[in-house]
């Protein structure tokens, strides 16, 4: 089974889209660095472990590598860098919607995908009906418009 390392945002997007069961029914293992889980997911998304999310402990050397990389790529968070370094050292794919993290992954030759790719995998594997897929994308669009509108008004 292919291991896929994710950032928090993709997992949260999938949850907002009510696609968690479909995602974990794919023939992939999904994992995150344990620090990322503790800091970004555990409080509101701990149940992802029951679906099969794996928390991976990283060695001190890998953590140091992530912090070092964060000096070069300052836009992604340290937790994002942990996910990238974990994906690199596990020779796995990285899931993220963060452009800066995607750019860093490409620089390190890490295969990177996002939420749309993941939903496409669910559709191709017939893990969700097309009508549900269309509905979820409309919901995501509304969430994005609402979020961006709030951010715009705050300037």
C-alpha positions as CSV (number, residue, x, y, z in Angstrom):
1,X,0.0,0.0,0.0
2,X,1.4,3.4,-1.0
3,X,2.2,5.8,1.8
4,X,1.1,9.4,1.4
5,X,2.2,12.2,3.8
6,X,-0.3,15.0,4.2
7,X,-0.3,18.5,5.7
8,X,-3.1,19.5,7.9
9,X,-5.0,21.6,5.4
10,X,-5.8,18.7,3.0
11,X,-7.1,16.6,5.8
12,X,-9.3,19.5,7.1
13,X,-10.6,20.1,3.5
14,X,-11.5,16.5,3.2
15,X,-13.4,16.6,6.5
16,X,-15.2,19.8,5.5
17,X,-16.3,18.0,2.4
18,X,-17.5,15.1,4.4
19,X,-15.2,12.8,2.4
20,X,-13.1,11.3,5.2
21,X,-14.5,7.8,4.9
22,X,-14.1,7.8,1.2
23,X,-10.5,9.0,1.5
24,X,-9.5,6.3,4.0
25,X,-11.1,3.6,1.8
26,X,-8.6,4.3,-0.9
27,X,-5.6,1.9,-1.3
28,X,-3.2,4.4,0.4
29,X,-1.9,4.8,3.9
30,X,-2.2,8.4,5.0
31,X,0.3,9.7,7.6
32,X,1.4,13.0,9.2
33,X,4.3,13.9,11.4
34,X,3.4,13.4,15.1
35,X,4.2,17.0,15.9
36,X,1.9,18.3,13.1
37,X,-0.9,16.1,14.5
38,X,-0.4,17.3,18.0
39,X,-0.3,21.0,17.1
40,X,-2.8,21.2,14.3
41,X,-5.1,18.3,14.3
42,X,-5.4,16.6,17.7
43,X,-7.8,19.1,19.3
44,X,-10.5,19.0,16.6
45,X,-9.6,16.1,14.4
46,X,-8.3,13.4,16.7
47,X,-10.9,10.9,15.3
48,X,-8.8,10.8,12.1
49,X,-6.7,8.2,13.9
50,X,-9.8,5.9,14.1
51,X,-10.1,6.1,10.3
52,X,-6.5,5.0,9.9
53,X,-4.4,8.1,9.9
54,X,-0.8,7.3,11.0
55,X,1.3,9.6,13.1
56,X,5.0,9.2,12.3
57,X,7.7,10.1,14.8
58,X,10.6,11.8,13.2
59,X,14.2,11.4,14.3
60,X,16.1,14.4,15.6
61,X,18.1,14.5,12.4
62,X,14.9,14.8,10.3
63,X,13.5,17.5,12.6
64,X,16.8,19.4,12.2
65,X,16.6,19.0,8.5
66,X,13.1,20.5,8.5
67,X,14.2,23.5,10.5
68,X,17.2,24.0,8.3
69,X,14.9,23.9,5.2
70,X,12.6,26.4,6.9
71,X,15.4,28.9,6.7
72,X,15.4,28.7,2.9
73,X,11.6,28.4,2.5
74,X,10.1,30.8,5.1
75,X,6.5,30.8,3.9
76,X,5.5,27.2,4.7
77,X,5.3,26.6,8.4
78,X,7.7,24.4,10.3
79,X,5.0,21.7,10.5
80,X,4.7,21.9,6.7
81,X,8.5,21.4,6.4
82,X,8.2,18.4,8.7
83,X,5.7,16.9,6.4
84,X,7.9,17.6,3.4
85,X,11.0,16.1,5.0
86,X,9.0,13.1,6.1
87,X,7.7,12.5,2.6
88,X,11.2,12.9,1.2
89,X,12.7,10.4,3.5
90,X,9.8,7.9,3.3
91,X,10.0,8.3,-0.5
92,X,6.3,9.0,-0.6
93,X,4.0,11.5,-2.1
94,X,3.1,14.7,-0.3
95,X,-0.5,16.1,-0.1
96,X,-0.8,19.8,0.2
97,X,-2.7,22.8,-1.2
98,X,-0.1,25.3,0.0
99,X,1.7,26.7,-3.1
100,X,4.9,27.6,-1.2
101,X,5.1,24.0,0.1
102,X,4.4,22.6,-3.3
103,X,7.2,24.7,-4.7
104,X,9.6,23.5,-2.0
105,X,8.5,19.9,-2.7
106,X,9.2,20.2,-6.4
107,X,12.6,21.7,-5.6
108,X,13.4,18.5,-3.5
109,X,11.9,16.2,-6.2
110,X,9.1,15.1,-3.9
111,X,5.9,14.0,-5.8
112,X,3.2,16.4,-4.6
113,X,-0.6,16.5,-5.1
114,X,-3.5,18.4,-3.6
115,X,-7.2,18.0,-2.6
116,X,-8.5,17.9,-6.2
117,X,-6.1,15.0,-7.1
118,X,-7.3,13.2,-4.0
119,X,-11.0,13.6,-4.9
120,X,-10.1,12.5,-8.4
121,X,-8.6,9.3,-6.9
122,X,-11.9,8.7,-5.0
123,X,-13.9,9.2,-8.1
124,X,-11.7,6.9,-10.2
125,X,-11.9,4.2,-7.5
126,X,-15.6,4.7,-7.3
127,X,-15.4,5.6,-3.6
128,X,-18.0,8.4,-4.0
129,X,-20.8,9.1,-6.4
130,X,-20.3,12.0,-8.9
131,X,-23.3,13.9,-7.5
132,X,-21.8,13.9,-4.0
133,X,-18.5,15.1,-5.5
134,X,-20.2,18.0,-7.2
135,X,-22.1,19.0,-4.0
136,X,-18.9,18.9,-2.0
137,X,-17.0,21.2,-4.4
138,X,-19.9,23.7,-4.2
139,X,-19.6,23.6,-0.4
140,X,-15.9,24.1,-0.6
141,X,-16.3,27.0,-3.0
142,X,-18.8,28.7,-0.6
143,X,-16.4,28.2,2.3
144,X,-13.6,29.7,0.3
145,X,-15.6,32.7,-0.8
146,X,-16.7,33.3,2.8
147,X,-13.2,32.9,4.1
148,X,-11.7,35.2,1.5
149,X,-14.4,37.7,2.0
150,X,-13.7,37.9,5.7
151,X,-10.0,38.3,5.0
152,X,-10.6,41.0,2.5
153,X,-12.8,43.0,4.9
154,X,-10.1,42.8,7.5
155,X,-7.6,44.8,5.4
